[in-house]
Amino acid sequence: MRVLLVGSGGREHALAWKLAQSPAVDDLHAAPGSPGIAALSECHPIRAEDAESLLGLSHSLDVDLVVVGPEAPLVAGVADVLRHAGIAVFGPSAVAARIEGSKSFAKELMTAAGVPTAAQLPLARPPCVVKADGLAAGKGVFVCRTEEEVARALTTVGPLGGVIVEELLEGVELSLFAICDGGHALPLAPAQDYKRAFDGDEGPNTGGMGSFAPVPGLGEAEVEELVTTIHQPILAELERRDASFVGLLYAGLMLTDEGPCVLEFNCRFGDPETQSVLPVLDGDLGEALAAAADGELAGVTLATNGSAAVTVVLTAERYPAEGDRGSTITGVEEAELEGALVFHAGTAVHGDRLVTNGGRILGVTGCGETTSRARELAYRAADRIAFAGMRRREDIALAAADGRTFALRP
C-alpha cells in the first residue's frame, strides 16, 4: 500500500514512524514533511492546506491512502476534495470536522447526542472557562478564577472570533483517541496531556508540553465504557445528520466526582499524546487506518504492547507567546543513542545544521516497562539536547511514575 501523510509536526513524525513499521505499507510519502519525517519517507514541498496540489500529488504517486494529520486542512475540507476524486482518505469531511472547528457546534452536537459536557454559561464570571469558538492551535482556552483573568481571556479570545463560556470543571484530564469508520470506534490507549506552560500546571495553555500513556488504572473495561458513552453517541448523531465521521475522534475528558465529562472534541490525532500513544501500540496501524477509510473497521483490533511511554516537549524560550527560528540544535543523535525516540515538531535544516523552526521544537519519548522507567529515559535523553533558550516542564508523568492510579469515578 502506498500512503501519503499530510503534515509536518511532531504528531506527523510519530505517525510516519509507526506507519513505516506497518507490514501493509510498502511506500510512504509525506507533504510537506520535516527533517525527522524525511528519514522515514519521501517528502514533497506541498502545504497541508493546498488541496488541489495534494490531489495532483496523490494522482501522480497513485496513492492508496492519504492520512491527514493537522486539524486546519481537515476543517478547510482537504479530505472532501480528495474523497470526491475517488481517493481513500483517513480524515473527516469538513462538515464532520466542525466538531473541532466550531465549539458551539460541538456543544450542540453533544447535547443532541446526550454526551456529558460542561454547562455553557450566559456570562463570563469567575470561576469559568473562556474558549475561542474556532481553531486556536490548542491555545484558545483560558481557565479563569478571578475577574482579572476573565478580562485578559476576553481580550485575547475576542479577536479570534466567537467566544464560548463554560463552567469550570474540576478533576483529572484524560485524552482518549478512537479510530472511526463512520459507525465503529476502535480506541487506542488512554493518555494524559500537560497543557499548561510551566510546572505545577501554571501559566498559559499551550499546544501541549508533554504526555504519557497508558493511564494507570484505566483498563479495557473503563476504556470501553468511555467509548460507549462518549464516542459512539457522537458517531451516531453525526451519521444521523449525513456527516459520518471517518478519521480519528479525540475526546478531551475531565474525570469529575460525578463522572467523565467532555471538555472538547478534536478531529485528529492529538499532539503530543500521539508521541506517547503510538509507541505503546501493538498492531498494524496502516491496516487499521486503511480499514477505517474504507468503512470496514469492524473486526480490526489494536492492542497495547504492555509498555509505558512518556513524552517531554522541548520548546522555545517564550513559547507559547513566541517561537524561535534559526537556532542550532545539538544532541539529537546522542538522545537517540540513549534509547529514546526524538520526534521533530518544529525543526528545519540550514546547510548541515538542524535548527529551530517553531514554538514546540522536539518531543523526546522514553519507553519502558513502567511509567517511572519511561520517564527516567525521556528526561535523561532530553538532557542531551540543547538549543538557545530551550525550555521544558520537569513534572511530566511525575504523579503516575510515583504510583498514582486513576479512575473514572472517585
N, C-alpha and C positions, 0 to 999 in steps of 0.2 A: 504494500500500500504506500502510495506517495502522499505525503502530508505537507501542507503549508501552514505554518504557525504565524499568526499575526500579532505583532507587538515587540517590545524591546526592553521591558523591565525585568525585575527580579522574578516576578511571577512567571513570565515567559521563559526565562532562563531555566527555572525549575521544571516547567512543562517540557522544554526541549530536552533536558537531562533525562527525564522519565520516558519520554517518547522515543528517545534514541535507544533505550533498552528494550523497547517493545518488539517482540517477535513478529507482530503484524505490520510494523513499519520498516520498510527497506530503503526509503529515500525521504529525507527530512529537509525541508526548506523553511526559511523564515523571512518575514518582511516587517520592519526593516532589520530586526535582529540587533545584536550588540556584540562587543568583543567576546563576552562569555559564550553567547549562543553560536558565534562563528566557529568555535572549536567543535561544535556538535552538528552543525548543519551548514548548508549553503545559504548565505544571506543576500537579500535583494533590496536595493535602496528605494523602497516604496513606503510611504507613510501609512500608518494603520487606518487612517480615516479616508484614504483615497480609494473609494470603492471601485471605480472604473479601472484604475491601474491594477488593483488586486485581481479583478476579474480577468483582465488581459493576461496577467502573470499565471493565474490558475489555468487558463486555457493553454498557454504556451508550455507549461510544465505538465499538462494533462494530470492534474492532481486528483486524487480520490477523496480527499477530505481537507477542509480548511478549518482550523481551530482558531477562533478569535479570542485573544486574551483580554484586552482592556475594555472598560465599560464605554468610553466615549464613542468608538466606532459602532458598537452594538446599538447604543441609543440613537445614533445617527442613521442606522439602517443598513450598514455594510452587509450584514448577514442576508438581508432581503434581496439585495442586488445579486449576490452570488447564488442564492437559492432559486431565484426566478430564472437564472441562466442554467439551471439544472445541476449545480454543483452542491455536493453534500457539505453541510456546514454544522459544526458544533458551536452553537451560539444562538441566542434567541432573536426573534424578529424585533423590529423597533417597537411594535405595539407591546409585546411581552416585556421588553427591556425597560419599559416605563416603570416597572416595579422598583428600579433603581433611579431612573432618570427623573421621576416625579414622586416625592414623598407623599404629596397629597393623594395621588393615585394609589400608592401603596397602602395608605391608611384606609381609603375607601374599599380597596380590594380585601384587606384583612377583615374589615367589618362585615362585608358581604359573605366572606368565607368562614366567619366565626373563629378566626385565629386571634388568640390573646395578644394584646399590644398595649402600649402606654396610652392613656387617655389624652386626647387633644384638648388644649386649654384655650379659652377665648382671649385671654390677656397674658402678657409676659410679666409675671410676678414671681419673685423667688419664693421657694425653690422651684426651678423648672429647667427644661432643656430647650434651647433655641436652635433650630436647624434651618439650613438653606433648603429650599424645596427642590432645587435641581442638583446637578453634579457639582461636587466641590473637592474631588480627589481625596476624600477622607478627612478634609479639614473644615467642613461646614457644620460641625456640631459643637455646641457650647453648653457646658453644664454650669448653671447659674444658681448660686446660693445667696447672692447679695444683689441689691439694686444696681450697684456699680457694675457687676458682672453682666447683668441684663442689658444695661445701657451699652456696654462695649460690644456685646454679642449682636445687638440690633444694628449698631453702627457698621459692624463687619459684614453681617449677613445681608443687610438691606440692598447693597449694590449688586448682590448676586442674583436677585430676583425675588421670588416669593419666600415667605417666612412661615415656618411651622413651629408652634409652641406646644410642648408636651409636658406631662407630669414627670417629675424626676423619680425614676425607679432606683431602688437600692438592691444590691445583691452582687452576684458573680457573673461576669460576662463570659459568653461562650460563642464560638463560631462553629457552625455545622454546615458542611458542603454536601450537596446531593447532585449527582449526575442525573439528568432528566431527559426523557424522550417524548414529553408531552403528557404522558399518563403515569409512567413509572418513575420512581425516585430511588436511586442507589446511593446510600450515604457513604461518606468517607469518614475517617477518624475525626472525632471532635477535637477542636484546638482552642487555645486561648491566645488572644492578641493583646498587645500592650500599646494603646493608642496615645497616651499622654507623653509629652516630650521628655520628662525628667523622672528620676527615681521617685518611688512612692506615689506614682500616679499624679504628679504635679505638672503644672504647665499646660500649654495649649494642646488640643488634639492634633494628631499628625496622621499620616497615612499608615503608620504602624512602626513601632520601634523594636519589635521582636515578637516571638511567639513560641509555643511548644505544642506538641501533640504526641500521643493522645492525652486526654484529660483523665487523671487518675480517679477512679470511682464511677466513671460513666462507661458502662459496658454495652454489649449488644442490645440488651433489653431496654436500657434507657435511650439509646440512640433510635431504636425502632419506635419507641413511644413518641419521641420528638418528631420523627418523620411523619408518623400517622396523624399527629395533632397540628403540625406546622406546615410541612411541605405539601403533603397530599391534598389538603383542602385548597391550597393556593393553586396547585396544578389543575384541580377540578374546576375551580372558579374561572381560571384563565381559559380553559378548554370550553367552558360554557359560553364564553364571550368570543369564541372563534379566534383565540390568541394563544394557542398551545405553546407551552414553554419547552423549547429544546435547547439544552445547554446546562450550565452549572447554576443551580439555585442556592444561594448562600444566605443562610439565616443568621443574623446577628442577634443573639438572645441575651436576656438578663434572667438569671435564676433567682427569683424573688421568694419571699416567705410564702407567697400564695401560689407559687409555681412558675414555670417558664413563661416569659413574655417576649415578644419580638420587638427589638429596638429598630431594626431596619432589615430590608432585603437588598441583596446585591445580585446582579445578573451575570456574574463571572466569578472565577476563582479569586479568593482574597489574597492580598499581598500585605504582610509577609507569611500568612498562615500556610500558603501553598508550599513554601520552602520547608515547612515542618511536616505537613501532611503527606506530601508525596514520598519522602524518604522512608516513611513507615508503612507504605502501601505495598502489598504483596499481590501481584497480578498484572495483567496486560492492560495498561491504561489506554493505549492506542486502540485496542479492540473494543474497549468499553465506550470510548468517545465515538467511534465509528458506528457502533450499535445504536447509541442514542441518536445520532444524526439520522439514522435510517428508521427510527421509530421501533427498534427491535431490542430494547434493553431487557425485557423480561427474560429471566434465566441467567443473566450475566452476574457474576459475583466478583467482588474485590475485597480481599481480607487484609488485615494488618499483619505485619511480619513479627510482631512481638517486641519490637524495639521502641525506643523513645527518641524524639528529636527536639532540639532546642535551637532556635534561630536568633542571633543577635544582629541587629541592624546597625551599620556604621554610617553616620550622617555627616553632612556639612555642619560647620560650627553653629550657624544661625538658623538651621532648619527648625521649624517649618516656615519661618518668615522669609528666609533666603536660601538659595542653593549655592553651589561652588562649581566653577568650571576651570579646568586647565591645571589644577594642582596635581603633581606627580604622586601616584600611588605605588607604594612598595610593599613587599611581603606577602603577596597573594600566593605565590608558589610555596613559600615557607608555611603558610597556613594550611595549604592543601597537603603538604608533607606531614603535618601533624595528624592528618586523617579526617579533616573537616571538609565539608562542601562549601565552596565560596560562590555565591550567586551574584551576578552583576546587575545592579538596579539602576545605576546612573554613572556609567563609565564611557570613555571613548579612547581611541588610540591616536596619539600625535607622534608621528615618526616612529620611534621604537619605544615610546613611553605610554604606559597606561595612565590615564588622567581622569580626574573627577568630571562629571557632566550631569549634575542634578542636585537634589536635596538628600534623598537616600542614595547612598553610593554603593554599598555592598551589603549582602546578607550572609553571615557566617553561620552555618548549620553544623552542629555536632550531633552525632548519633551514638546511642549506647544502650546497654541492657536496661538501664534505669534513667529516669529524668535527671537524677543527680550526676550520673556519668556523662550523659549527653551535654548537660550544662557545663560541666568542667571542661570538656573538649572544646565546646564552642568558644568559651572565653579564653582558653589557652591559645587557640588558633587566632582569635581576634587580636590578641596581644602582639602577634607577629606583623600585623598590617599597620601601615602608617600613611597619613597624608595630612597636609596642613589643616589645622582646626578640627580634626576628626573627633567626633563625639559619639557616645553610646550610653545606654542605660546599663546599670550594673545589677539590676534586680530582676532580669528576665528569668521566669520559671523558678525563682528562688523559693517561693512557698511550696510549690509542688516537689521540688528537689528535697525540701526539708520534711517531706512526708505528708503534706496536706492532701486530702482527698476531697472530691466534690460530689454533690448530689443534686438531683432535680428539685428536691424539696427538703426543708430542714428535717 
